[in-house]
Amino acid sequence: MIRPYELWIGLRYTRAKRHNHFISFISMISMIGIALGVAALIVVLSVMNGFQEELRNRILGVAAHMEITGPDGRLTDWPALAGQVQAHPEVRGYAPYVLNQALLAFGSETKGGMVRGVLPEQERHVAEFEAHMKAGRLADLRPGAFDIVLGAELANSLGVGVGDQVTLIAPQGVITPAGMLPRMKQFTVVGLFQMGMFEYDAGLALIHIQDAQKLYRLGDAVSGLRIKLADMDRAPWVTRELARTLQGDYYISDWTMSHANFFRAVQIEKRMMFIILTLIVAVAAFNIVSTLVMAVTDKQADIAILRTLGASPNSIMQIFMVQGSLIGVIGTLLGVGGGVLLALNVETVVPIIERLLHMDLFPADVYYISELPSKLVWSDVAWIGGVALILSFLATLYPSRRAASVQPAEALRYE
């Protein structure tokens, strides 16, 4: 247990103006290094959290929190199933859909993609297409009119705009005396959407669900139900609950299953960044070792006098542990304060850096974002601060033990 006089002497050694200015310089460098490392960790993890949330929101703006399909990829009793699903307290919306592959042709251009048949009045409950329409509206899809809404990148690669007609070629063919012929239908482009995810913008087309049922010869059946939950993070629990309660043979999946590899990769990258940037803090923290070793050498006479006055080796050790730990505490507090302040104002700082460098760090046409996202997670801040303090404390052990082993007679022999 550290007593008042040990704490007082340790604080005095930290504040005292030394004859050896090199020791003070190394102490300052250690403090600044810890502060910069901690601040960098907080900012980088906050930006990665922001990117993760932004990408998740964009993916789930097109994909659903949950999907329910039949064992053969078809649902014939979807209205009854929708009634059962809607009764769950976690469910906030549902929408039937038809999903299949198709080729889209315009002039000499042909592109493959996924065609999704939707009910416009229901789709807005589970997806965010309306908020990302570049032209037209989702409500412009009318049954029987054979209208189509294209992703912006898909429309650009085909060279079409609103009002143009594209030919949709279904993979299921029609048997004729001349052989197997693909089914083709002209669709009129009534809208364009841009979700900011190339996978969807370049490979997804929307048509009315009745037109999709006719094109793919499903009758009244659909491919499945897409479901939106009150809390997307509870999707695995809701999946298990619905699997127990739904009456029928269904396949239920949630967004954590359909995009598991992507989100797992992002999480692994975040952990690796934490480990790599922690090494910066570790290097700065272990600069405390060299600072305290030189301080012990400089204060050997003081240590000898304290020992002759009755101070125990343990007390000497605690004095230098206080001195080293204080460097770590101040550096950590400065880093946490600066890192939190910067993480909360990334959107303001980045434009200033761009103006100073005369360059656009994150072009909107490449990254589909106009500003750098940042999400400060206080548990990350606590972990970073705790790791920095532990590393700083560990760095004080060897020099402090060395100070405790100083023999008074040897230290005072040449004084």
ABEGO torsion letter per residue (X at the ends): XBBAAAAAAAAAAAABBBABAAAAAAAAAAAAAAAAAAAAAAAAAAAAAAAAAAAAAAAAAABBABBBBBAAGBBAAAAAAAAAAAABAABABBBBBBBBBBBBBBEABBBBBBBBBBBAAAAAAABAAAAABABEBAAABBBGAGBBBBBAAAAAAAGBBBGBBBBBBBABBBBBAAEBBBBBBBBBBABBBBAGBAAAAAABBBBBAAAAAAAAGAEABBAEBBBBBABAAAAAAAAAAAAAABBEBBBBBBAAAAAAAAAAAAAAAAAAAAAAAAAAAAAAAAAAAAAAAAAAAAAAAAAAAAAAAGBBAAAAAAAAAAAAAAAAAAAAAAAAAAAAAAAAAAAAAAAAAAAAAGBBABBAAAAGBABBBBBBBAAAAAAAAAAAAAAAAAAAAAAAAAAAABBAAAAAAAX
